[in-house]
């Protein structure tokens, strides 16, 4: 049960990043087109776009979502992911001692 929550959060983060990448490559782009390209339901696209907008990574326009501040995000994201991977490795090593 503990690890399932981590898996769900990783899946959600992946979805947000996939949508951000599409917005960067194809924006401005609407929910319907993102849903069509990804197979993700529109309500989940809407949620991800709200999160991305709150994080200042998406700008909504009349034509659809446009990505912004992506380069800065990627720099920080990469460092944070590496840090979290190291923490997971430490936990795995700790479990080996049981």
PyMOL commands that set and color helices and strands:
alter all, ss='L'
color gray80, all
select helices_A, chain A and resi 2-26+31-38+42-54+70-96
alter helices_A, ss='H'
color red, helices_A
select strands_A, chain A and resi 58-61+64-67
alter strands_A, ss='S'
color yellow, strands_A
deselect
rebuild
show_as cartoon
